[in-house]
């Protein structure tokens, strides 16, 4: 991107953010300085807890009430600049949304569940007088088209729970773009998006910078993504700036071990290491196996078929008449057939709304099938009721996409993991179950003391480890991993992927690995299924599909993967 002006839209000087603690104050952001000019994009990268999101919240005037910050946040450029720290809440409301907009990280919780998606975007337009009541619907639908939401008229009237996670994120992006702000802060805006939509959103944001002279702060943990949009990249670690360089220079010649680790942790398409390197390998001066290429077998021996899916159809009603009788349907899974063999990892990829999650949950009988058959280990489970299916329930488990929403906040880790043991009769008594709990925590890399803590006391990566331990608690054979690492930092993601591979070998597990991140699926899977609009587009050995994709759709997915 070419710089449009030397006039800074936002300037940060000596920003410190701290929170009160029992021992005084805990400083979480220290001495951060940067500025972003019109037409420029600054990428801020780092792990969770590095201070990325807190810096953006300070700019938006949305820091928690107990946060203390010092330094200067200037908006508007020299001569007309505004010190955001000195604005009243009423003054900040006029700036927030209209002048500075933010795309929040978590679309699941950022949208109001009691209002339709269209109404929530329309509210922003009406609040800042960017549209009238007569034409606001038309403007919102056009915004939905701009961010490539399917069936935008339908999504205007849909509630957040009725659309996918990737579609929710696109609604949030449309909301941020609605008032043509001068500065957009994008906090992990493409985490929940598939690669093709991610590519399109990056192009939209980049075009806004160049064509409209907007400034962009793009926050992410993925250097592959930020390399496609940022002019300059700033690396944060522990609340401090480690290095700031033009994007091409930083990716070619990173200075610090931490930056080198962020680059190496992400699975690549050109080679597969025995184990993915993690941050500690670099910060400790040891880069374990980073150059060793994994010699995968073509596939595990297919001497035992564990699951057979035949002509599976899952249909949802789209609309009903005045009598409540469905008059239109969506075939979320449309005549799908495939086998899963014991000991393999079968990958499932495709764009949001292609039917990946629906297929995984239908196999686990969390969603009823419309027609077709599911045969698990020689038994037809298609029409089983919940009582008959219970013995199979513990053999087939699910690791959910969102480690924040899938844990009961009122349960300790001990209660969370021991509950399924009790339900399925694992262990003869409480003492035996507690021993198994301790072994599971140790196996997933958590201390024994974690058993007595609540979910809010853990990071995202630790919560996902708790979810993995819960799935293992009932001694399963088959686990569906539904976007189970999509919400994690690349370094934490690498640790969890290594853990899943270790557990697969140690416990003889079979995985169905669902993800929109094709590089992760390639690293994990033996065979790959590509889905498109509810149907199987292509199926085969992962390496073969990546090296020589047959369908145009698969080629587009692979070409959209951000690489540097």
C-alpha positions as CSV (number, residue, x, y, z in Angstrom):
1,X,0.0,0.0,0.0
2,X,1.2,3.5,-0.8
3,X,1.2,6.1,1.9
4,X,-1.5,8.7,1.2
5,X,-0.3,11.4,3.7
6,X,2.2,12.2,6.3
7,X,-0.6,13.4,8.6
8,X,-1.1,10.8,11.4
9,X,-4.7,9.8,12.1
10,X,-3.7,8.3,15.5
11,X,-0.6,8.8,17.6
12,X,0.3,6.9,20.8
13,X,3.0,8.2,23.1
14,X,4.4,6.3,26.1
15,X,1.3,4.3,26.7
16,X,1.2,2.5,30.0
17,X,-1.8,0.4,31.2
18,X,-1.9,-1.2,34.7
19,X,-4.4,-2.9,37.0
20,X,-4.5,-2.9,40.8
21,X,-3.3,-6.1,42.4
22,X,-2.6,-7.4,45.9
23,X,1.0,-6.3,45.6
24,X,0.4,-2.9,44.1
25,X,-0.1,-2.5,40.4
26,X,0.3,-4.9,37.6
27,X,1.5,-3.2,34.5
28,X,0.3,-5.0,31.4
29,X,1.3,-2.4,28.7
30,X,4.5,-0.5,29.1
31,X,6.0,2.4,27.0
32,X,4.2,1.7,23.8
33,X,4.7,4.3,21.0
34,X,3.5,4.3,17.4
35,X,1.5,6.3,14.9
36,X,-0.6,5.5,11.9
37,X,-1.0,7.8,9.0
38,X,-3.8,8.1,6.4
39,X,-3.7,5.2,3.9
40,X,-1.4,3.1,6.2
41,X,-2.0,-0.2,7.9
42,X,-0.1,-1.1,11.0
43,X,0.0,-4.8,12.0
44,X,0.3,-5.6,15.7
45,X,1.2,-9.2,16.5
46,X,1.8,-11.1,19.6
47,X,0.3,-13.8,21.8
48,X,-2.6,-13.5,24.1
49,X,-1.7,-11.3,27.1
50,X,0.9,-9.3,25.1
51,X,-1.3,-6.1,25.4
52,X,-2.6,-6.0,21.8
53,X,-6.3,-5.8,22.6
54,X,-5.8,-3.5,25.7
55,X,-4.0,-1.0,23.5
56,X,-6.9,-1.0,21.1
57,X,-9.4,-0.7,23.9
58,X,-7.5,2.4,25.2
59,X,-7.9,4.0,21.8
60,X,-11.6,3.3,21.8
61,X,-12.1,4.6,25.4
62,X,-13.3,1.1,26.4
63,X,-10.8,0.1,29.1
64,X,-12.2,-1.6,32.2
65,X,-13.1,0.8,35.0
66,X,-10.3,-0.4,37.2
67,X,-7.6,0.1,34.5
68,X,-5.2,3.0,34.8
69,X,-3.4,4.4,31.8
70,X,-0.9,7.1,31.3
71,X,0.5,8.6,28.2
72,X,-1.1,10.4,25.3
73,X,-3.5,9.1,22.6
74,X,-4.0,11.8,19.9
75,X,-6.5,11.5,17.2
76,X,-6.9,13.7,14.1
77,X,-3.4,15.0,13.3
78,X,-1.4,18.0,14.3
79,X,-3.4,21.3,14.6
80,X,-6.8,19.5,15.0
81,X,-5.8,16.6,17.2
82,X,-8.0,15.4,20.0
83,X,-6.6,13.9,23.2
84,X,-8.8,10.9,23.6
85,X,-7.8,10.5,27.3
86,X,-9.5,13.8,28.1
87,X,-12.8,13.3,26.3
88,X,-16.0,12.8,28.3
89,X,-18.1,9.6,27.7
90,X,-20.6,11.7,25.7
91,X,-17.9,13.2,23.5
92,X,-16.3,9.8,23.0
93,X,-19.6,8.3,21.9
94,X,-19.6,10.8,19.0
95,X,-16.2,9.7,18.0
96,X,-16.6,5.9,18.6
97,X,-18.2,4.3,15.6
98,X,-18.3,7.4,13.3
99,X,-14.6,8.4,13.4
100,X,-13.0,5.3,15.0
101,X,-14.5,1.9,14.5
102,X,-13.5,-1.5,15.9
103,X,-14.1,-5.0,14.7
104,X,-14.1,-7.0,17.8
105,X,-12.3,-10.4,18.2
106,X,-15.2,-12.6,19.4
107,X,-18.3,-12.4,17.1
108,X,-20.2,-15.0,19.3
109,X,-20.5,-12.5,22.2
110,X,-20.2,-9.2,20.4
111,X,-23.7,-9.3,18.8
112,X,-26.8,-8.9,20.8
113,X,-28.7,-12.2,20.8
114,X,-32.2,-10.5,21.1
115,X,-31.9,-8.3,18.0
116,X,-31.7,-9.3,14.4
117,X,-28.3,-8.9,12.6
118,X,-29.7,-6.2,10.3
119,X,-31.2,-4.1,13.1
120,X,-27.9,-4.0,14.9
121,X,-26.0,-2.7,11.9
122,X,-28.9,-0.3,11.1
123,X,-28.7,1.1,14.7
124,X,-25.1,2.3,14.0
125,X,-26.2,4.1,10.8
126,X,-29.2,5.7,12.5
127,X,-27.2,6.7,15.6
128,X,-24.6,8.6,13.5
129,X,-27.1,9.9,11.0
130,X,-25.5,8.1,8.1
131,X,-28.9,6.8,6.8
132,X,-32.6,7.6,7.1
133,X,-35.3,5.2,8.3
134,X,-36.6,4.8,4.7
135,X,-33.3,3.6,3.1
136,X,-31.5,2.1,6.1
137,X,-32.4,-1.5,5.2
138,X,-31.1,-1.1,1.6
139,X,-27.8,0.3,2.9
140,X,-27.3,-2.5,5.4
141,X,-28.1,-5.2,2.7
142,X,-25.5,-3.5,0.5
143,X,-22.9,-3.7,3.3
144,X,-23.7,-7.4,3.8
145,X,-23.1,-7.9,0.0
146,X,-19.8,-6.0,0.3
147,X,-18.5,-8.5,2.9
148,X,-19.9,-11.4,0.8
149,X,-22.5,-12.6,3.2
150,X,-24.7,-15.3,1.5
151,X,-28.4,-14.5,1.2
152,X,-28.0,-10.9,2.7
153,X,-31.8,-10.3,2.8
154,X,-32.3,-13.4,4.9
155,X,-29.4,-12.5,7.2
156,X,-30.8,-9.0,7.7
157,X,-33.8,-10.7,9.5
158,X,-31.8,-13.5,11.1
159,X,-30.8,-13.6,14.8
160,X,-27.1,-14.2,15.6
161,X,-27.8,-17.8,16.7
162,X,-29.2,-18.6,13.3
163,X,-25.9,-18.0,11.4
164,X,-22.4,-19.5,11.5
165,X,-19.5,-18.1,13.4
166,X,-17.8,-16.8,10.2
167,X,-21.1,-15.1,9.1
168,X,-21.3,-13.4,12.5
169,X,-17.8,-12.0,12.0
170,X,-18.8,-10.6,8.6
171,X,-21.8,-8.9,10.3
172,X,-19.4,-7.3,12.7
173,X,-17.1,-6.1,9.9
174,X,-20.1,-4.6,8.0
175,X,-21.1,-2.8,11.2
176,X,-17.6,-1.3,11.6
177,X,-17.5,-0.2,7.9
178,X,-21.1,1.3,8.0
179,X,-20.1,4.9,8.9
180,X,-17.0,5.2,6.8
181,X,-14.7,5.8,9.8
182,X,-11.2,7.4,9.4
183,X,-9.6,4.7,11.6
184,X,-10.5,1.0,11.8
185,X,-9.1,-1.1,14.5
186,X,-9.5,-4.8,13.5
187,X,-8.9,-7.1,16.5
188,X,-8.4,-10.6,15.1
189,X,-11.1,-9.9,12.5
190,X,-10.5,-13.0,10.4
191,X,-10.0,-15.7,13.1
192,X,-13.4,-17.2,12.5
193,X,-13.3,-16.9,8.7
194,X,-12.5,-19.5,6.1
195,X,-9.5,-18.7,3.8
196,X,-11.4,-17.5,0.8
197,X,-13.6,-15.0,2.8
198,X,-10.5,-14.0,4.8
199,X,-8.7,-13.2,1.6
200,X,-11.7,-11.1,0.4
201,X,-12.0,-9.3,3.8
202,X,-8.3,-8.4,3.7
203,X,-8.7,-7.1,0.2
204,X,-11.7,-4.9,1.4
205,X,-9.8,-3.5,4.3
206,X,-6.7,-2.8,2.2
207,X,-8.8,-1.1,-0.5
208,X,-10.4,1.1,2.1
209,X,-7.0,2.3,3.2
210,X,-5.8,3.1,-0.3
211,X,-9.0,4.4,-1.9
212,X,-10.6,6.3,1.1
213,X,-7.4,7.3,2.9
214,X,-8.4,5.3,6.0
215,X,-5.9,4.3,8.6
216,X,-5.9,0.7,9.8
217,X,-4.6,-1.1,12.9
218,X,-4.7,-4.8,12.3
219,X,-4.3,-7.0,15.4
220,X,-3.5,-10.6,15.0
221,X,-1.4,-13.5,16.2
222,X,-0.9,-14.8,12.6
223,X,2.1,-13.3,10.7
224,X,0.8,-15.0,7.5
225,X,-2.4,-13.0,7.6
226,X,-0.8,-9.7,8.7
227,X,1.8,-10.0,5.9
228,X,-1.0,-9.6,3.3
229,X,-2.2,-6.3,4.6
230,X,0.3,-4.4,6.8
231,X,2.8,-1.8,5.7
232,X,4.6,-2.0,9.0
233,X,4.5,-4.7,11.7
234,X,5.0,-4.1,15.5
235,X,5.7,-7.1,17.7
236,X,4.4,-7.0,21.3
237,X,5.5,-9.3,24.0
238,X,4.7,-8.9,27.7
239,X,3.2,-5.5,27.0
240,X,6.4,-4.1,25.5
241,X,7.4,-3.5,21.9
242,X,10.1,-5.9,20.8
243,X,10.6,-4.7,17.3
244,X,8.9,-2.6,14.6
245,X,9.8,-2.9,10.9
246,X,8.3,-2.7,7.5
247,X,6.4,-5.9,6.9
248,X,8.7,-7.4,4.2
249,X,11.8,-6.6,6.3
250,X,10.5,-8.2,9.5
251,X,9.4,-11.4,7.8
252,X,12.7,-11.8,5.9
253,X,15.0,-10.8,8.8
254,X,13.3,-11.0,12.2
255,X,15.7,-9.8,15.0
256,X,14.3,-11.4,18.2
257,X,13.9,-15.1,19.0
258,X,10.3,-14.4,19.8
259,X,9.5,-13.1,16.4
260,X,11.3,-16.0,14.8
261,X,9.2,-18.4,16.9
262,X,5.9,-16.7,15.7
263,X,7.0,-17.3,12.1
264,X,8.0,-20.9,12.7
265,X,5.0,-22.1,14.8
266,X,2.5,-21.9,12.0
267,X,2.1,-25.1,9.9
268,X,3.4,-24.7,6.4
269,X,2.4,-26.3,3.1
270,X,5.9,-27.0,1.8
271,X,7.0,-29.2,4.7
272,X,5.8,-31.0,7.8
273,X,8.1,-31.1,10.8
274,X,8.0,-34.1,13.2
275,X,6.7,-31.7,15.8
276,X,5.7,-28.1,15.4
277,X,8.2,-25.8,17.1
278,X,6.8,-23.7,20.0
279,X,8.0,-20.3,21.5
280,X,10.0,-22.0,24.3
281,X,12.1,-23.8,21.7
282,X,13.4,-20.4,20.5
283,X,13.5,-18.4,23.7
284,X,15.5,-21.2,25.4
285,X,17.9,-21.3,22.5
286,X,16.8,-24.8,21.4
287,X,15.0,-25.2,18.1
288,X,13.9,-28.8,18.3
289,X,13.3,-30.6,15.0
290,X,12.5,-27.5,13.1
291,X,14.2,-28.8,10.0
292,X,13.2,-32.5,10.2
293,X,10.6,-33.5,7.7
294,X,7.9,-35.9,8.8
295,X,7.8,-39.0,6.7
296,X,4.1,-39.7,6.9
297,X,2.7,-43.1,5.9
298,X,0.4,-42.9,3.0
299,X,-2.4,-43.5,5.5
300,X,-2.8,-45.8,8.6
301,X,-3.5,-49.4,7.6
302,X,-7.2,-49.5,6.6
303,X,-7.8,-53.0,8.0
304,X,-10.8,-51.9,10.2
305,X,-13.6,-49.5,9.2
306,X,-14.8,-47.6,12.2
307,X,-17.5,-45.4,10.6
308,X,-19.4,-45.7,7.4
309,X,-21.6,-42.8,6.3
310,X,-23.9,-43.4,3.3
311,X,-26.1,-40.9,1.5
312,X,-26.4,-38.7,4.5
313,X,-28.9,-35.8,4.2
314,X,-29.5,-33.1,6.8
315,X,-32.2,-30.6,5.9
316,X,-33.3,-27.5,7.7
317,X,-36.5,-25.5,7.0
318,X,-35.8,-22.0,5.7
319,X,-39.3,-20.6,5.8
320,X,-42.8,-21.7,6.8
321,X,-46.3,-20.7,5.8
322,X,-49.0,-19.3,8.1
323,X,-49.8,-22.8,9.4
324,X,-46.2,-23.4,10.4
325,X,-45.6,-25.9,7.6
326,X,-42.1,-25.6,6.0
327,X,-42.2,-24.4,2.4
328,X,-38.5,-24.0,1.8
329,X,-35.5,-26.1,2.9
330,X,-31.7,-25.9,3.0
331,X,-29.8,-29.1,2.5
332,X,-26.9,-28.4,4.9
333,X,-25.5,-31.9,4.2
334,X,-26.5,-33.2,0.8
335,X,-26.1,-36.9,0.1
336,X,-22.6,-37.4,1.7
337,X,-20.9,-40.8,1.7
338,X,-17.5,-41.7,3.1
339,X,-15.6,-44.1,5.4
340,X,-13.4,-43.5,8.4
341,X,-10.8,-46.1,9.4
342,X,-9.5,-46.9,12.8
343,X,-6.4,-44.9,13.8
344,X,-6.5,-42.3,11.0
345,X,-7.2,-38.5,11.1
346,X,-9.6,-37.5,8.4
347,X,-9.7,-33.8,7.7
348,X,-12.8,-31.8,6.8
349,X,-12.4,-28.4,5.2
350,X,-14.6,-25.9,3.3
351,X,-16.0,-22.4,3.6
352,X,-18.4,-21.3,6.3
353,X,-21.8,-22.7,5.8
354,X,-20.6,-25.7,3.7
355,X,-21.9,-28.2,6.2
356,X,-18.7,-29.2,8.1
357,X,-20.0,-28.6,11.6
358,X,-23.4,-30.0,10.8
359,X,-21.9,-33.2,9.4
360,X,-19.7,-33.7,12.5
361,X,-22.6,-33.1,14.9
362,X,-24.9,-35.4,12.9
363,X,-22.4,-38.2,13.1
364,X,-22.4,-37.7,16.9
365,X,-26.3,-37.6,16.8
366,X,-26.4,-34.1,18.2
367,X,-28.3,-33.1,15.1
368,X,-30.9,-35.5,13.6
369,X,-30.4,-36.7,10.1
370,X,-33.2,-36.4,7.5
371,X,-32.1,-39.6,5.6
372,X,-29.2,-41.8,5.0
373,X,-27.3,-44.2,7.3
374,X,-24.6,-44.0,10.0
375,X,-22.9,-47.2,10.8
376,X,-20.4,-47.2,13.7
377,X,-18.2,-50.2,14.3
378,X,-20.7,-52.5,12.5
379,X,-23.8,-51.1,14.2
380,X,-26.4,-49.0,12.5
381,X,-26.9,-46.0,14.9
382,X,-29.0,-43.9,12.5
383,X,-32.4,-44.4,14.2
384,X,-31.2,-45.1,17.8
385,X,-32.9,-43.2,20.6
386,X,-30.9,-41.5,23.3
387,X,-31.1,-44.5,25.6
388,X,-29.9,-47.0,23.1
389,X,-27.2,-44.6,21.9
390,X,-25.7,-44.0,25.4
391,X,-23.1,-46.8,25.2
392,X,-21.9,-45.3,21.9
393,X,-21.9,-41.7,23.3
394,X,-18.8,-42.3,25.4
395,X,-17.1,-43.9,22.5
396,X,-17.7,-40.8,20.3
397,X,-16.7,-37.4,21.7
398,X,-16.5,-33.8,20.6
399,X,-14.0,-31.1,21.2
400,X,-16.0,-27.9,20.7
401,X,-14.8,-24.8,18.7
402,X,-15.1,-22.2,21.5
403,X,-13.2,-23.1,24.7
404,X,-14.8,-20.1,26.4
405,X,-18.5,-21.0,25.8
406,X,-18.1,-24.8,26.1
407,X,-17.2,-24.8,29.8
408,X,-19.7,-24.2,32.5
409,X,-18.4,-21.1,34.4
410,X,-19.9,-22.4,37.7
411,X,-18.1,-25.7,37.6
412,X,-14.5,-26.3,38.7
413,X,-12.3,-28.3,36.4
414,X,-12.7,-31.2,38.7
415,X,-16.5,-31.1,38.4
416,X,-16.3,-30.5,34.6
417,X,-14.2,-33.6,34.0
418,X,-15.7,-35.9,36.6
419,X,-19.3,-35.3,35.5
420,X,-19.1,-37.4,32.3
421,X,-17.2,-40.1,34.3
422,X,-20.1,-40.4,36.7
423,X,-22.7,-40.4,33.9
424,X,-21.0,-43.2,32.0
425,X,-19.9,-45.2,35.0
426,X,-16.2,-44.6,34.6
427,X,-14.4,-45.7,37.8
428,X,-15.8,-47.6,40.7
429,X,-15.7,-44.8,43.2
430,X,-14.8,-41.1,43.7
431,X,-11.2,-41.9,44.6
432,X,-10.6,-43.9,41.4
433,X,-12.2,-41.1,39.4
434,X,-10.0,-38.5,41.0
435,X,-6.9,-40.5,40.2
436,X,-8.0,-40.6,36.6
437,X,-8.6,-36.9,36.7
438,X,-5.1,-36.2,38.0
439,X,-3.6,-38.4,35.2
440,X,-5.6,-36.6,32.6
441,X,-4.5,-33.2,33.8
442,X,-0.9,-34.3,33.8
443,X,-1.4,-35.8,30.3
444,X,-2.7,-32.5,28.8
445,X,0.0,-30.5,30.5
446,X,-1.9,-28.9,33.4
447,X,-0.9,-28.9,37.1
448,X,-2.9,-30.9,39.6
449,X,-3.9,-27.6,41.3
450,X,-6.0,-26.8,38.1
451,X,-8.6,-29.2,39.3
452,X,-9.9,-26.7,41.9
453,X,-10.0,-23.6,39.7
454,X,-12.8,-22.2,37.5
455,X,-12.7,-21.6,33.7
456,X,-12.2,-17.8,34.0
457,X,-8.9,-18.4,35.7
458,X,-7.3,-20.0,32.6
459,X,-6.1,-18.8,29.3
460,X,-7.7,-19.8,26.0
461,X,-5.1,-22.5,25.3
462,X,-5.5,-23.9,28.9
463,X,-9.3,-24.0,28.5
464,X,-8.9,-26.0,25.3
465,X,-6.7,-28.5,27.2
466,X,-9.5,-28.8,29.8
467,X,-11.9,-29.6,26.9
468,X,-9.5,-32.2,25.6
469,X,-9.2,-33.8,29.0
470,X,-13.0,-33.8,29.4
471,X,-13.4,-35.6,26.0
472,X,-10.7,-38.2,27.1
473,X,-12.4,-38.8,30.5
474,X,-14.8,-41.4,29.1
475,X,-12.2,-43.4,27.1
476,X,-13.4,-42.6,23.6
477,X,-12.3,-44.2,20.3
478,X,-13.5,-41.5,17.9
479,X,-13.2,-37.7,18.5
480,X,-14.6,-34.9,16.3
481,X,-12.4,-31.8,16.7
482,X,-14.6,-29.0,15.5
483,X,-12.4,-25.9,14.8
484,X,-10.7,-26.8,18.1
485,X,-7.6,-24.6,17.6
486,X,-9.1,-21.8,15.5
487,X,-9.4,-19.5,18.5
488,X,-5.8,-20.0,19.7
489,X,-2.6,-18.1,19.2
490,X,-0.3,-19.8,16.7
491,X,2.2,-20.7,19.4
492,X,-0.5,-22.2,21.7
493,X,-2.1,-23.8,18.6
494,X,1.2,-25.6,17.9
495,X,1.3,-27.0,21.4
496,X,-2.3,-28.2,21.2
497,X,-1.7,-29.8,17.8
498,X,1.4,-31.6,19.1
499,X,-0.7,-32.8,22.1
500,X,-3.5,-34.1,19.9
501,X,-1.0,-36.1,17.9
502,X,0.6,-37.5,21.0
503,X,-2.7,-38.5,22.5
504,X,-3.8,-40.1,19.2
505,X,-0.7,-42.4,19.4
506,X,-1.0,-43.1,23.1
507,X,-4.7,-43.8,23.3
508,X,-5.3,-45.3,19.8
509,X,-7.7,-42.5,18.8
510,X,-9.4,-41.7,15.5
511,X,-10.0,-38.1,14.7
512,X,-12.3,-36.1,12.4
513,X,-10.5,-32.8,12.3
514,X,-12.8,-29.9,11.1
515,X,-11.2,-26.6,10.3
516,X,-11.2,-23.7,7.9
517,X,-7.4,-23.4,8.2
518,X,-6.1,-25.6,5.4
519,X,-2.5,-25.5,6.5
520,X,-3.5,-26.9,10.0
521,X,-5.7,-29.6,8.4
522,X,-2.9,-30.6,6.0
523,X,-0.5,-31.0,9.0
524,X,-3.0,-33.1,11.0
525,X,-4.8,-35.3,8.5
526,X,-4.1,-38.5,6.7
527,X,-7.0,-38.1,4.3
528,X,-9.0,-35.0,3.4
529,X,-12.6,-34.3,2.5
530,X,-13.4,-30.9,0.8
531,X,-17.0,-29.8,1.2
532,X,-18.9,-27.2,-0.8
533,X,-22.6,-26.4,-0.3
534,X,-23.3,-29.5,1.6
535,X,-21.7,-31.9,-0.9
536,X,-18.2,-33.6,-1.1
537,X,-16.2,-31.7,-3.7
538,X,-13.1,-33.8,-3.4
539,X,-11.7,-36.6,-1.2
540,X,-8.3,-38.3,-1.0
541,X,-4.9,-38.4,0.7
542,X,-4.1,-35.0,2.0
543,X,-0.7,-34.6,0.4
544,X,-2.1,-35.6,-3.0
545,X,-4.9,-33.1,-2.8
546,X,-2.6,-30.3,-1.8
547,X,-0.1,-31.1,-4.5
548,X,-2.6,-31.8,-7.3
549,X,-6.1,-30.6,-6.5
550,X,-8.6,-31.7,-9.1
551,X,-11.6,-29.3,-8.6
552,X,-11.6,-25.6,-9.2
553,X,-13.1,-25.0,-5.8
554,X,-10.2,-26.8,-4.0
555,X,-7.6,-24.9,-6.1
556,X,-9.2,-21.6,-4.9
557,X,-9.1,-22.7,-1.3
558,X,-5.4,-23.6,-1.5
559,X,-4.5,-20.4,-3.4
560,X,-6.2,-18.3,-0.7
561,X,-4.0,-19.6,2.1
562,X,-1.9,-16.7,3.4
563,X,1.8,-17.5,3.0
564,X,5.0,-15.4,3.2
